Amino acid sequence: MNDTLAAILLGVLEGLTEFLPVSSTGHLILATELLGFDQRDWEVFNIAIQPAAILAIVVLYWRTFWDVAKGLLGFDKGAIAFVRNLLVAFFPAVLLGLAFGDVIETMLGNAVLVCWTLIIGGFAILAIERWANPPAEGPGVAGVPLRTAVLIGLVQCLAMIPGVSRSGATILGAMAFGVDRKTAAEFSFFLAVPTLTGATVYQLAKQGGNLTPHDFTLIGIGSVAGFVTALVVVKLFVTIITRVGFAPFAWYRIVIGAAGLVWLALR
């Protein structure tokens, strides 16, 4: 398979999985294994295309971001609380990412670890779905208590382990802390903006000097594919979780993780 087609496929996979509780990083790692690529050649690509999914969130929720921006200029309490919650939830990932960056990068090449975390995460989702009892409606991201925002940020750090799923950890964690489904999903979407942007800038700052024009071209192609796909997926995801819940994603994780372990053992 040529690099251009691989970039498109990986970009579509990123857009499909970034905001679903199935781990986009885990899927990208398994996909590169399945395609027979060297993980080290695609590590930066897999991270660099994440801002495309972020852009999809900005486009889909542009009115929210616009209202928050206007509110900040007018010192609106709701807008200030919105930004405060995202910043305090983002901060733990910054600290752990800087402290354990090398360890995290080592885990990114471990496909077996991805499979196990997919399976364990699937059962964790089923448990939270069964025992968590979030309210039907909530006050929105700005109305999430500061303490809860901090806890969501701590839970997000689990996603540094490949296969855990950033969106899954934050959404299910928020629900376990008493946040309604819709607010939990939107908190996760908005939190992705600083988190994934920071991770991408950090990686490109480290590796940018080693990237060739061909690498940047592939990143551009994958980003376009991821952006278009994420536009479709996000709205559909919110509809699914409000009507059906997270169980389908949990069973999907378990099946994919188990199948991955079998394939890795037999290849």
C-alpha positions in Angstrom: 0.0 0.0 0.0 1.4 3.4 -0.9 1.8 6.1 1.7 -0.9 8.4 0.3 -3.6 5.7 0.6 -2.3 4.8 4.0 -2.6 8.4 5.1 -6.2 8.6 3.9 -7.1 5.4 5.7 -5.4 6.4 9.0 -7.0 9.8 8.7 -10.5 8.4 8.3 -9.8 6.0 11.2 -8.7 9.0 13.4 -11.9 10.9 12.5 -14.1 7.8 13.3 -12.5 7.0 16.6 -11.2 10.2 18.2 -14.5 11.1 20.0 -15.8 7.6 20.5 -14.9 5.7 23.6 -12.9 3.2 21.7 -9.4 4.8 21.6 -8.2 6.5 18.4 -4.6 6.0 19.4 -5.1 2.3 20.0 -6.8 1.9 16.7 -4.1 3.8 14.8 -1.4 1.6 16.5 -3.3 -1.6 15.6 -3.9 -0.3 12.0 -0.2 0.4 11.4 0.6 -3.1 12.7 -2.1 -4.6 10.4 -0.7 -2.7 7.4 2.8 -3.9 8.2 4.2 -0.4 8.8 7.0 0.5 11.2 5.4 2.1 14.2 8.2 4.6 14.6 7.6 5.9 11.1 4.0 6.8 11.8 4.1 7.8 15.5 4.3 11.5 14.7 1.8 11.3 11.9 -0.7 9.7 14.2 -0.4 12.5 16.7 -0.1 15.3 14.1 -3.4 14.6 12.4 -5.4 15.0 15.7 -5.9 18.7 15.3 -8.1 18.0 12.3 -10.6 16.3 14.6 -10.3 19.3 17.0 -11.2 21.6 14.1 -14.3 19.5 13.5 -15.4 20.3 17.1 -14.7 24.0 16.6 -16.8 24.0 13.4 -19.7 22.0 14.9 -19.8 24.0 18.1 -18.7 27.4 16.7 -21.6 29.2 18.4 -20.6 27.9 21.8 -17.0 29.1 21.3 -18.2 32.4 20.0 -20.5 33.0 22.9 -17.8 32.1 25.4 -15.3 34.4 23.6 -17.9 37.3 23.8 -18.7 36.4 27.4 -15.0 36.6 28.4 -14.8 40.1 27.0 -17.8 41.1 29.2 -16.5 39.1 32.2 -19.6 36.9 32.1 -19.5 34.4 35.0 -20.7 31.5 32.8 -18.0 32.1 30.2 -15.3 32.4 32.9 -16.5 29.1 34.6 -16.5 27.4 31.2 -12.9 28.3 30.5 -11.9 27.6 34.1 -13.3 24.1 34.1 -11.5 23.2 30.8 -8.2 24.7 32.1 -8.2 22.8 35.4 -9.1 19.6 33.7 -6.3 20.1 31.1 -3.6 20.9 33.7 -3.0 17.3 35.1 -2.3 16.0 31.5 0.3 18.7 31.0 2.1 17.8 34.2 2.1 14.0 33.6 2.8 14.4 29.9 6.0 16.4 30.7 7.0 14.2 33.5 6.5 10.8 31.8 6.7 11.7 28.1 9.4 9.2 27.3 7.5 6.3 29.1 4.4 7.2 27.2 6.2 7.2 23.8 7.6 3.7 24.6 4.0 2.4 25.3 2.8 3.8 21.9 4.6 0.9 20.1 3.1 -1.8 22.2 0.2 -3.4 20.3 -0.4 -6.1 22.9 -0.9 -3.5 25.6 -3.4 -1.8 23.3 -5.4 -5.0 23.0 -5.5 -5.6 26.7 -6.5 -2.0 27.5 -9.3 -2.2 24.9 -10.7 -5.3 26.6 -10.3 -4.0 30.2 -11.8 -0.6 29.2 -14.8 -2.3 27.6 -15.6 -4.1 30.8 -15.1 -0.9 32.7 -17.6 0.9 30.5 -20.2 -1.9 31.1 -19.6 -1.5 34.8 -20.0 2.2 34.8 -23.1 2.0 32.6 -24.7 -0.4 35.1 -23.8 1.4 38.3 -23.5 5.1 37.5 -26.8 7.0 37.8 -26.2 10.4 36.2 -29.1 12.9 36.0 -31.2 13.2 32.8 -30.2 16.8 32.4 -27.5 19.1 33.6 -26.3 22.7 33.8 -23.8 22.4 30.9 -20.0 22.6 30.9 -20.0 25.9 32.8 -22.1 24.5 35.5 -19.8 21.5 36.3 -18.4 22.1 39.8 -14.7 22.9 40.0 -13.9 19.8 42.0 -15.6 17.6 39.4 -13.7 19.3 36.6 -10.4 18.5 38.4 -11.4 14.9 38.8 -12.3 14.6 35.1 -8.9 16.0 34.3 -7.2 13.4 36.5 -9.3 10.6 34.8 -8.2 11.9 31.4 -4.6 11.1 32.3 -5.5 7.4 32.1 -5.7 7.9 28.3 -1.9 8.3 28.2 -2.0 4.5 28.2 -2.6 3.5 24.6 -6.0 1.9 24.2 -7.7 3.5 27.2 -9.5 6.2 25.1 -9.4 9.8 26.1 -13.0 10.4 25.3 -14.1 7.2 27.0 -12.2 8.1 30.2 -13.5 11.7 30.4 -17.1 10.9 29.5 -17.5 7.9 31.7 -15.5 9.5 34.4 -17.8 12.5 34.3 -20.9 10.4 34.5 -19.5 8.5 37.5 -19.0 11.9 39.2 -22.7 12.8 38.6 -22.6 14.7 35.3 -25.4 14.0 32.8 -24.6 12.2 29.5 -24.9 15.2 27.2 -22.8 17.5 29.4 -20.2 14.7 29.9 -19.8 14.3 26.1 -19.6 18.0 25.4 -17.0 18.5 28.3 -14.9 15.7 26.7 -15.2 17.3 23.2 -14.2 20.8 24.4 -11.5 19.4 26.6 -10.0 17.8 23.5 -9.2 21.2 22.1 -6.4 22.2 24.5 -5.4 18.6 25.2 -4.8 17.4 21.7 -3.5 20.7 20.5 -0.9 20.7 23.3 0.1 17.1 22.6 0.5 17.9 18.9 2.5 21.0 19.4 4.8 19.2 21.8 5.5 16.3 19.5 6.0 18.5 16.4 8.4 20.7 18.4 10.4 17.6 19.3 10.3 16.0 15.9 9.6 18.9 13.5 13.2 19.2 12.5 13.2 15.5 11.3 10.1 15.8 9.2 10.4 16.0 5.4 8.1 17.8 2.9 6.7 14.3 2.1 5.9 13.8 5.8 4.0 17.2 5.9 2.1 16.3 2.8 0.9 13.0 4.3 0.0 14.8 7.5 -2.1 17.2 5.4 -3.9 14.4 3.5 -4.6 12.5 6.7 -5.8 15.7 8.4 -8.4 16.4 5.7 -9.7 12.9 5.8 -9.9 13.0 9.6 -11.7 16.4 9.7 -14.4 15.3 7.2 -15.0 12.0 9.0 -15.1 13.6 12.5 -17.8 16.1 11.3 -20.1 13.3 10.6 -19.2 11.1 13.6 -19.6 13.6 16.5 -23.3 14.5 16.0 -24.1 10.9 15.4 -22.3 9.8 18.6 -24.2 12.3 20.8 -27.5 10.9 19.4 -26.4 7.3 20.1 -25.3 7.8 23.7 -28.4 9.7 24.6 -30.7 7.1 23.1 -28.8 3.8 23.5 -25.9 4.4 25.9 -22.3 3.1 25.8 -22.8 -0.6 25.8 -22.3 -1.1 22.0 -18.9 0.6 22.2 -18.0 -1.5 25.2 -18.7 -4.8 23.4 -16.9 -3.4 20.3 -13.8 -2.8 22.4 -13.9 -6.3 23.9 -14.3 -8.0 20.5 -11.6 -5.9 18.8 -9.2 -6.3 21.7 -9.7 -10.1 21.8 -9.4 -10.4 18.0 -6.2 -8.3 18.1 -4.6 -10.5 20.7 -5.4 -13.6 18.6 -4.0 -12.0 15.4 -0.9 -10.9 17.1 -0.3 -14.3 18.5 -0.8 -16.1 15.2 0.9 -13.8 12.8 
